[in-house]
Amino acid sequence: MANVEKLQEHLKKAKSNLAEASKKGDDAVAIRKLKKKTKRLARKSNKITATEKMAELKKKKKKDRKESSSD
């Protein structure tokens, strides 16, 4: 499983590639693929961070979880 730091690095690189491609005016197919790639990487990193956060919440007792979620 990829760690979040690696995914963030890949995401930054993909965003810069997308910016360069759109600035150059490359074909629409290449730009669309880069957009899909950035969205996919963003979802993947967000999913991993959310999973870690939920694991931390599961360690707490149910009563404490409800108090912290209302903050």
C-alpha positions in Angstrom: 0.0 0.0 0.0 1.4 3.4 -0.9 2.0 5.9 1.8 0.4 9.4 1.8 3.7 11.2 1.3 4.5 9.4 -1.9 1.0 10.0 -3.2 1.2 13.7 -2.4 4.5 13.8 -4.4 2.9 12.1 -7.4 -0.1 14.4 -7.1 2.1 17.5 -7.2 4.0 16.2 -10.2 0.7 15.3 -12.0 -0.7 18.7 -11.3 2.4 20.4 -12.7 2.3 18.2 -15.8 -1.4 19.1 -16.3 -0.6 22.8 -16.0 2.2 22.5 -18.5 0.1 20.6 -21.0 -2.8 23.1 -20.7 -0.3 26.0 -21.1 1.2 24.4 -24.2 -2.2 23.7 -25.7 -1.7 19.9 -26.1 -4.5 17.8 -27.6 -7.7 17.4 -25.6 -7.2 13.7 -25.1 -3.9 14.1 -23.3 -5.2 16.9 -21.0 -8.3 14.8 -20.2 -6.0 11.8 -19.2 -4.0 14.1 -17.0 -7.1 15.5 -15.3 -8.3 12.0 -14.6 -4.9 11.0 -13.2 -4.9 14.0 -10.8 -8.4 13.3 -9.6 -7.7 9.7 -9.1 -4.5 10.4 -7.1 -6.4 13.0 -5.0 -9.1 10.5 -4.2 -6.6 7.9 -3.3 -4.7 10.1 -0.9 -7.9 11.4 0.7 -9.2 7.9 1.2 -6.0 6.8 3.0 -6.0 9.8 5.3 -9.7 9.3 6.1 -9.1 5.6 6.8 -6.3 6.6 9.2 -8.6 9.1 10.9 -11.4 6.6 11.3 -8.9 4.1 12.8 -7.9 6.7 15.4 -11.6 7.3 16.2 -12.3 3.6 16.6 -9.6 3.4 19.3 -11.6 5.8 21.4 -14.6 4.8 23.4 -18.0 5.4 21.7 -18.9 8.1 24.2 -15.7 10.0 23.5 -16.1 9.6 19.7 -19.5 11.4 19.8 -18.1 14.3 21.8 -15.1 14.8 19.4 -17.2 14.6 16.3 -19.5 17.3 17.5 -16.6 19.8 17.8 
